[in-house]
Amino acid sequence: MSHEVLHALPSAQNTQIAEQVKRAYAALRPDHDVVRVEFPFGGPGWMTLKYDLTREFYNDPRFSIEKMTELDDYPRIRQTEKSATASFLQYDGAKHQSKRAVLMKHLTVKRVMKLRPQTERMVLAALEEFEAQGNPADVTDVIGRMLPMKVLCALLGSRDLDREVMEASYFLVDSRAQTMEEVRQAYQTITGFFNELYEDKKRNPDDGLMSTLIHDTESGRWTEEELRGLGFTLLAAGHDATGSMLNGMLEWLSYEPDLYARLRSEPEAFPRALEELLRCTTVGIGVARGRIALEDIEIGGVQIKAGDAVGGNLVASHHDPDVYPNPDVLDIDRVDPAPHMAFGYGPHACVGAQLARMEITVALQAILRRYKTFTNVLPAEGWRERRGMKGPQELVVRWEKG
């Protein structure tokens, strides 16, 4: 299929309109299950558009993350994707699974639930700060941006991140870093913070995740460099996505008063609504970190050559009409819907999925209980044509307690 026209993926994810991207994928889908694309950085590759093929791709060990990280340049969605620290997320197969198993032994549902009361207090304080701005007020910073970072610090056993560290993190994940010097400075700021955390927990053990891993005898399967890089890995992999998801859900609820009112009056509908919101607010252009084909592989009737880059598209997959009838409709009454992949799929699925679910649940339920109305100040008409791929940069709402 080398004769096919390359379809360019957008690079400005912060300003990209979600509906435009979805329509572009929908236009390709009738003729392509797998499509040749030009990644924003590093050249061409392939992208899956169908739900079943995306799951197949993410679960196939013949597509390698580790091989991609060995390359100096490769097709990717961000200018700055390589980590400056060792990360288990960069490994494949048994090497990845052995290190992941040690982490997951401690990053349990029990540990996450132990953090819930503290998270509830954080949300309450955030909402009081939100209200102190006046009415209407912007909710994006106090909830979507700050909450995931505060919860991550509580999980690790760290003090709150300095503003400088938070800004450096946003600088990297939002693809604002354009030169290697900018990248180096941002990495240096973040890794400096987590190196200090590592040294502190090595000398002063506590019950935080970082200290637990450092002092676990089984953690010999993790190198010191990997342990030092754990905070950076979780920060880079989790806080931006969680915050973007949360802000995207709040935006949706602020424009849909009937849905908001129903979730207040029918709290038992919340679990179904959460899953549908996760499907509909997939972050970014839908292409997570790609893989390199280790051998010639056929997927979706397309021959992928060894060395080709491939990405699974979650936005397109979550709007596959063969899997989700009327996929553009947020329908909390879907009967036995297929499980979404908002937290990834396969061996490299998000290790912090339970933590993210807890944060999002606590925040949304607190808002639903606290405010009788929670309404966007902008006109509701045509709001989806304004919706960004990474959630709103600003979300000003009028609120009424009740």
N, C-alpha and C positions, 0 to 999 in steps of 0.2 A: 504493500500500500504506500510505497514511497512517493507515488505520483500525487498523493492527496495534498490539498492545501493545508498548511499549518494554521491552526486556530490559536490566536494569542490569548493567553491568560492575563487578566488585569494585574498590575503590580501595586496600584494604590488602593490597598484593601480598606483603609480607614475611610475613604471617600466613595468607595464603590457602592452603587445602589443595588440592593439585594434582588429586586424584581428584574432588573436588567440582566443580571447574571443568570438568574433562573430561566428567563426567557431564552437566553443564548444557549443554555444547556438543552432546554426543551426543543429548540429548533434543530439541534444536532441529533437528538435521540432517535428519531424515526429512521435515520440512515446509518447511525453509528452506535454500536454498543461499547466500542473502544475507539478513541479518536486520537489522532496525532496532534500535539499541541506545542506551541512555543512557550516555554516557561518564562516568567518574568526575568529570571537570571539563569545563566549557564547553558542556554540552548534548548533544543527540542527534546520531546519525550512523548509518552503515551498517557492517556487518562481513561479510566473506566467511568461509564455513565450509568450503568445498570446496577441495581441493588445487589442481585445475586453475584454478579461478577466482581463487585467491589469487595464483598465478603470473601469470595474465593481468592482474590488477590491478596488481601491482608493476612490470609491464613496460609499462604503458600510459601514454604521455606526457600523456594528457588528465587524469590525476590529478596534482595539483601539490603538492609540498612548499613551494615558494617562495611560492605564494599563501597557504598556511596561515600561514607565518611573518610575513606582512604584516599579519595580523589581530591586534588587541589581545587578543581572546579567541576561543577555538576549541575544539572537542571534542578531548580529549586524555586520556591515562591518568595523567599526573602533574600535580601542581599547578605544578611548576616545569619546564617543558620548553624554553622559549626560552633560547638561549645569550646570555650577556652579551658575547660576542665574535663577530666575523665568522667564519663557517664555510662552507666549500664544500659541506657537507652540506645547507645550506639552499637551494641553488640547483637549478634544473632544466636539462634540455637541454644545449645546447652550452656554456653557462656553467659548468655543473657538470662536464661531461666534460673541458673544457680544463684546469681546475684539478686534477681527479682524475688526469689523464694525467701531469701534472708530478710529483705525489706518487708515483704508482705506478711511475714510471721509477726511483725511488730505493727505494721500499718493495718490493723484489724478493725472490724466493725466496732468491737468493744472499745478500742482506743478512740475511734472517731466519735462514738456516742458519749464517751467520757468528756469530750470537748464541747458537747452540745450546750450544757448550761452556760459555759463561758461564752460561747458563740451567741446565745440568746441575750446575754448581758451586753455584748458588743453591738448587736443589732439595736437594742433599746437605746444605747448611748448614741448610736449613729442616727436614729430617727429623731432623737431630741436635738441633735445638732442640725439635722435637716429642717426641723420646725423652727429653730432659732433664726434661720435665714429669712423667715417671713413666709407669706402665702400670696402668690405661688413661690415655689423654690425648686432648685435643681437637685435631683437625687443621685446623679451618676457618680459623683466623687465619693460621697460619704458611704454609699452602699456598694456599688459595683467595683470601684477601684480600691477602696481602702479595706473593705471587709475581708476579701480573700487573702490579702497580705497579712492582716492581723491574725487571722486564723492559722495561716501557715507558720507564723512566728510562734504562736501558742503550741502548735504541733511539735515544732522542732525544739522548743524550750528556749527560745531566743527572746531578747527584748525586741520591741517594735523596730521595723526597718527605718533607718534614717531617710529623710526626704531625698537626699542625694542618691541613695541606693535605689529608691523607688523610681526616681526620674531616669536613672541609668537603665533600669529594667524596661520601662516603657520605651525608652530610646531604641533598645534592641528589638523588642518583640513587635513594635509598631513600624519597623523597617525605616526608621528615620536616620539611622546611621548609614552614611554614604561612603565614607573613606575608611581605610583600615586603621588610621589613627583614631578616628572617632570610635570605631569598634573596640580598639585596644583600651582606650580610656574608660569606656563603659564597662567592659569586662573587668578591668582592674578595680574599679569601684565596688562592683558586686562581689567579686571573689575575695577582695580584702575583708569585707564584712563577714563572709562565711568562713574564711580562714581564722579570723578572730573567734568566731563561735566554736569552731572545731577545737582550738587550743583551750578555750575556756571549759568546754564540756569534757575534754580529756583530763583536766586537772580537777574539775568540780562536777562530778557526775550527779545527775538528777533523773527524773522519770520522763524527760522529753525524748522524742524520737532520735535526735542526733546523739544524745548521750547513751541511750539504750543500744544503738547500733555500734557505737565506739567500744562499749564495754561488753558486748555480746561475744562470747568465745567463738561462735560460728561465723562472726563477721570477718574472720580471717579470709573468707572468700571475697571480701571487699578490700581493695588496697587503701592505703592512707589517702592517696590522691583522690580516689573515688569517694571516700567518706567526706573529704574536704569539699568535694564538688556536689555533695548531695543537696545542700540547700539551694545552690544555683540551679541544679537540675529541676527540683520541684518548683522553684520560682518561675523558671523559664517555661516549664511544661504546663503549669497549672493556673497561676494566678490570672494571667491575661485572658485565658479561655473562660474561666469561671466568671470573672467579672463581666466579660462581654456577653456571655449567656444571660447572666442575671439582669444586666441593663436592658438587653434585648427583650426579655420577658416582661420587665416592668413597662417598657415602651408599649408592648402589645396590649397589656392590661389597661394602660392609661388611655388607649384609643378604643377599647371595647368595653363600654360600661355594662352591657348585658352579661358578658362573660364574668366581669369583675363581681357584679352583684350575685350571679349564680354561685360563684366560688365562696362568697361570704355566707350565703344561705344554705349551701350544700357542701360543707367541708369534706364530706365523704367522696366528693368528685375530684378533690385536689390531686390524689395520686395519678389518676388518668390524665388530668390536665397537665401535670408536670411532664409526663412522658411526651405528650403531644407538643408542648411548648419546646421541649428539648429537640424534637424532630424539626420543628419549624424555625428555630432560631440557631441553626448550625452556624458556627462562627467562621468568618473568613470566606474565601472563595470555594471552600469545600475540599481543597486538596491538602491533606496533611503531608508530613515529610515523606518524600518518595523513596523508592527502592531501585536497585540495579538488578536487572535480570542476569542470573549466573549462567544461564544456558539458553538456547533457543526454546521458546515456550509459545504455545498457542493458547490464547485466551479470548473468548468471545468471537472466535473465527478469525482473529487477527494474529499474524505471526510476529512475535516479539523476538528480536535478535539478542543474543548474549551481549551484555554491555549497555543495552538500551535502558533509559530511565522510565519508570512507570509510577503514576500516582493514582490512588483510588479517590474518586470524587464523592464526598459525603452529601453535599448539597444536591447534586443530581440524583444520587441514590435515594435520598430521603424524599424526593419528589418524583420517583418512578411510578407512573400511573398503573403499572402492572402489579405493584405491591401496595400502593396507597391510593385507592380511588379518590378522585378529586383532591389531588395532593396539595394544591395551594390553599385548601380550606383547613383551618385549625378546628378540628372536630374532636371534642373530648368524649364523644359517644361512639367512636369507632369500635367495632366488634372484633376482638382478638387481633389487634394490629400487629404487624411484624415488628420485632424489636429494632429500635433505631441504633445508630452507631455514633451518637453524639460524643461518646467517650472512647471512640475507636473500636477496634475489633481485632481479634487474633492475639498472638503472643505478646504484641507490643501495646495492647489496650492500656488505657490510662490507669496508672497505679493509684491515683488519687480520686477515682470516680466516686467512691463512697463519701469521701470528704467533701467533694464538690456538691454532691446531692444533698448532704446535710446542710451545708451553708445556704444553698439556694432555697431549700425547704424552709429553714428557720426564717430567712429574710422575707420570703413571699408570704408565709403564714402570718408573720408579725404584722406586715403591712395590711393584709386582708382583715385581720382582727382589729387593728387600730384605727383604720380610716373607713368611714362610710362611703366616701367617694375619693377617687384618686384619678384625676382627669388631666390630660395633656392640654396645655394652653394653646397649642396650635390646632388649626381646623382638622377635624377627623377625616374629612373628604380627601381621598387620594393619599392617605398617610403612608400606605405601603410603597408608593412610588418615591417616598423620601427615606425609606428605611435603609440603613447602612448594613454592610455585610458583617461588621464587627460591633454591632449595637450602636446606640446613639452616643455622640460626643457630648451632648447636653440633653437633659430630659427635665424640662420645667413643668411641674404639675401643680394644679390646685387640689388641695386636700381638705377633707372635712372629717373630723373625728366623730366616732359614733359606734 
